[in-house]
């Protein structure tokens, strides 16, 4: 049972939050402690977990354990910033639980359970948490829900086709016929929906913009990690999935579209939403390279590192918006003269998102490019390079706004919880710098697969 | 800690110290910057001494054990690296002195020291991952130097500078990855070590990888037509920023060619040499023609840099020891001469807040010292025999004229280069004449210009003495560079 200990901790957290909700006045401090303690406990319990199988539903290989690490780490900032609302805490922990179930899923129905378990609370979280305009959040939530429902339907349809041909709910060793290929492709499309691959990305900017910043950070990191793992599980169902051949091209396209659309954004959170689309493109390219390389461990480790670094950087960038109370680029002008420390942290995070050394974002980008070159994906990797150049333009534009322009209007007032948010931003920025020294630090961990 | 590690961490430490000292006031930060810049200069001098004494033999290296991803912390120094590091440290110190009266925060000094640290790293790294990290890291402090302390159009120039360089280096990164991957498929090991990567079997991807490296280095040099960022960046940067930009950062591109691109692809270095030489000749002529058309003194100096770097490139691609050594020496010459010119344009701008050619006239009577130093540097810049520019340009042109590479020995390239030399006189002397000797026109602000202060004169005396020294006795400098270059062209 040690295998499912992290999941048990998270489930206990969900039940605890719901239980506290039964009280007339749920103690906010206790709820916040619970929201933070549950993912921390899950992380702690992950240490003792070993690969194992509880047939047929659960089968955790080493990658499932590593992936859980990234998912929990991506969720920590949101846990730290929990508002103390019991329903929000339950939804948040429920979503994390869904992700971790997805990570250890042993067959396709369990994968579906994980998918829906992580998604349903997220729809509500978008609608509920935050201080922005209520109707926009509601609209985004409904949009998110429809996109998610569509993804779920695609998955089930694909599963039916796949099962009809193979009579199997798990991976097969046999080569697939047309029907099975179509089924796998549909399931892959569901995963791409969740990652936000162009042209299945239409829901993403609205959702990331309307949700409160820490929720967007959570969605763009933990949720994306789970979705990438989901895609990788689908791609390993059979020895010859045809749809993986489109992944590099699709990834490059997504990266380019995301970068181009981010260029013209004036609202910061929408800009970061499009930037996360560009990053999703690189991830899809990475999955394509991983598949083309015969699913080798070095390329899986690269994806993992990318998601781990991104969990720090993207969370930090989104939470900066909460810490500063900024919403538009105009408000960002001259921010460095008002809050030098926070502005410096934001600049580090932006340069890291842009993949500049010496930050973690650079190592992450390098690793993905590297896998693509190893897989001989010359054209997609050059396009990805172009996209990373375009994205540098808008990240630099933000640094320029914050540092080189003069302030306009009164200083924006950050919302409640800005103090914790400030701490989170500073920690994330420090993390981005430390991850930049990854080749020095990773000797034992990811470095070990790199022989 | 080894001496080489100290060499690049010392200015880095200084940057942190300046930021902290800034909390105790601007004067504290300034003195802190001076202390670290001086210590860095002394350290660089100490590092180069054994090479001077031993005729440049030997190689000092640290590190090398591979860490994750085949990356290793591998630093090494030879005469070429150390003379560029000495140039960095020297100009960095000059920058501190030249900005001494400026009212700037600790962040200003920190950025300069950060830049010096990253540049030192570029010249020391022998692991390509490390090289790339340092290479990119130079962009960040320069971006802030231009954007925070530059003149009117600084924001645009800072972003343009960053984006252009990054555009080149992203392709350079892909080329490096391709090299490492090709080496792995051959030898079964991951390595970014420059020496191990020689002869990596790239096959059909070879020309593309070489092209990627050329893009990365070409934007930095800059090779026409990748040069359009340079006039903006140099013009808008503060005077000290222009000194570092023209004095050292442009040299990164040429250094990359000598150290990385040409040794890694010796075959392409020969087959592509006519193309590169053609671009270099174009640089020399086009840069000079553009400089002729300028009405802004600082922009004129900026375009003259493009022309001068053309000479350096011409020498480097010639494949002869004479040409490469001459080109390398010209890198250092250009750093000193153009540094002096940028400083003096900065001094003018500080006094009159103008830098147009037509804004001044008859300065010779008002500021004789400035006139003297400007004239001296202009003559060094156009290659007057006896001053430093002549040595480098002559050796570069003579190298290309005697090149063993097919097509390069046709006199065209040497003639184009010689035309560039003539054109240099044609843009520099009229500008000098119009600002310092011609009668004042309408709207002239010459009356605001006072002569140089003691501090400014001391800086320029130092620079002009160096120009004279290299011009009269280049042998010591050449022997410093030659052994390392000889090893690289074989």
Interface residues (C-beta under 8 A of the other chain):
Chain A: X351 X356 X357 X358 X362 X366 X367 X369 X370 X373 X374 X378 X381 X382 X385 X386 X388 X389 X392 X393 X396 X397 X399 X400 X403 X404 X405 X438 X439 X440 X441 X442 X443 X446 X447 X450 X451
Chain B: X67 X68 X69 X70 X71 X73 X129 X132 X133 X136 X137 X139 X140 X143 X144 X147 X148 X154 X155 X158 X159 X162 X163 X166 X167 X170 X171 X173 X174 X177 X178 X180 X181 X190 X205 X208
